[in-house]
Amino acid sequence: MIYIAPSLLAADFGNLEAAVKRITDAGANYLHLDVMDGAFVPNISFGAPVIAALRHRSKLIFDVHLMINDPVRYLDDFVKAGADIITIHLESCSDPGTVLREIRRREVRCGLAISPATPVEEIIPYLSQIDMALIMTVVPGFGGQKFMPDMLEKVRTVRRYANSQKLNLNIEVDGGLNAENTPSAVAAGANVIVAGSAIFGAKRPKSVIAAMQKA
């Protein structure tokens, strides 16, 4: 199954509750929540209080993507806020394995992300420890960037390895996705599609989500 995860970064921050309801009614599966600290990436977004406020108003799967340094410091905050999945960046901590174990200990699903500059070989040793691998298809930090199709080779590599090891692994892609390029991402092996402006900015988000799910 293809899961669609609209990114809150592209929502109307003046009325988040209505924006989330709109994409929920349109058929979204996840709500992708990009947390940025202005240090690991050159942007600041929102934190646990915003997620907690939305948690009481949404039944979507909360897919929390931590683009922050030393994420283990804040795991309890995001679990308490209502995260269903917590994804950290391999590049954000000196010992990703320890952080992943800490996420699992808190009984939420765990994910590991790699940025475009990171070789795919660096995520392979962790695949048996995670529920989801996130392959960034733009440089993390800002929404609205252009999709980098060459990142799909990383998706193919991760999917081949997961299949060879019989791992029940979700592969998420994030950055510049829309109804036109989602089929290529799915063909490469991705099954969780993050899209921001393509969904939140659409006049008919239900049509966009339906087109992505048919990929």
N, C-alpha and C positions, 0 to 999 in steps of 0.2 A: 504493500500500500504506500502511496505517496502522501506524505504529511506536509501541509502548508503552514508556514510559521511567519506571519506578518511581523515585521520589525517595528516596534513602538517608536523608534526614532523618527519615523516618517509620519506619525500621527499628529493631529491637532492638539498641542499641549494645553490649549485653552479649554478643551473639553474632552479629556482622555476617556472618561466613562462612556460617552456617546460614541467616540471613535472605536473603542474596543467592542462595544455592542454591535456596531455596524459590521465589523469584519467577522464577528462571531456569527451573526445572522447570515453572512455571506458564505459561511462554510469553512472558516479557518479551523485548524486542528490545534495549533500551538499559538502562544503569544511569545515572540522572541524579544527578550529584554536585554538590551546592550548597556552594560554598566561600564562607564569609562571614568578614569581617575585624573586625566590630564597629565599623567606621568608615563605610564606604560604606552599610552597613545596620546596624541596631541589634541585631545578634546575632553570635555567634561559633559556627562549626560545626566544621569539621575542615580539614586541609590535605593537602599532597602525601604525607606519610608514610602516612596512612590509605589513600589511593588506591593507593599503591604496594603496600601489604600485600594489598589486595583484588585487585590486578591479577594476582597469581600464583595466584589462586583462582577467577577468573572469565574466561569468554570473551565476555561481553557487550560491546557497544560502550559504551565509557566516555565519557559525555556530561558534560563538566566545565563547570559554569556558575559563572564567577567573579564573585561579587558583592563585589569588592574595589577599593579605590582603586589607581590606577596599575598596572594588571595586567601591563604589559610587564615589570616587574621579576621576575616569577615564572614566566614562560612556560617557561623551561628546566626548572624544577622539576616542572611538571605534565606536560610532554612526557616527561621521564625517568620520572615516576611511572606513565605508561601511558595518558595521555589519547588518545582517538581523535578527539574533537571538543573544541575549546575555544571557549566563548562568553563574550564580554566584554559589559559594559553600555556603551551609547553614552554614558551620563551619567558614567561612571567615569574618563574620560580626556579630555584636551584635544584630542587628535588621534587619533580612532578608526581612521582610515584607515591610519596608520603601524603601529598595533598589529595590525590585521588582516593587513597585509603581513608582519609579523614572525611571526605564527602560520603563515601559508602557507609562509614560508621554512623553517619547521621541519617541513614536510610532514605536518601534521595538518589536519583539516577545521576551518574557522573559522565562528563564528556571532556574531551581534550581537543583543543584547537591548535592549528598551525597557521602561521602567516605565510604569504606568498614567498618570502625570501628563505623560509625554512625548508630544507630538503625533506622529502616525504619519508626517507629512511629513518628520520629521528622519531617519528610517531609509531613506527611499526612495533617496537618492543613493548609499548603500552596498550596495544589493541585488546589484549586478553583481559585487561583490567578495567575497561570502560564500557559504557553502554552506547556511546556515540562519539564518532570522530567528526570534527568540524574542519572542513577545508575552506579556508578563506579564499574567495575569488576576487577580492580587492584588498588593498592595503588597509588594515583596520584603523578606524578612527573617525571616519566621516561617512555619512550616507550619501547616496546619489552618485557614486562612482561607477565607472564603466566596467562591466564584467570582463574578467581575464580568462579567455577560453583555454589557454595553455595550462591552467590549474587543473583542468579535468583529467590530465594524465595522472596527477596525484590521486584523484578519486578512483581511477581505474586500478592503480597499484594497491590502494587500501582495500578495495573490494575484492580483488584477486586474492590477496593475502587472507582476508577474513573468510572467504569461501574455502580456501585451501585448508584453513585451520578449523573450519566448521564453527565460526564465531557468529553469534546472533548480534550483529553490529549494525546500528543505524549510521548512515553517513549523511552529514548535513553539509550543504553548501550555502555560503553567505556572501553576497556582494554583487549587485548589478543584475540579479535574476529577474526575469519577466516571463510572460507566456511564450515568447519566441525562443528563448534559449534554455528554458527548463527541459525540453525533450533531450537536448544534448547532455545536460547534467544527469538526467535519469538514465540515459543510455550508458553513461560512464559508470553508473553504480550508485548514485546518490538517491536517497529516498526521503530526505527532509529538506524542504526548499524554503529558505528565508528570502523574503521579498519585502521591501519597504515602500517606496513611492509607487511601485507598480500596482500595489494593492490599496494602500491607504489613500493614494492620490487618484485612484480610478473613479470614474463616474458610476461604473457598474462593477464593484469589486466581486460580486458573486460570479459574474462571467469570467473574470480574470482567474479566480481561484478554480473554477470548474475547468478552464482550459489547462491550468497547471496540473490538476489532478488527473486529467486524461493523458498526460504525457507518459 
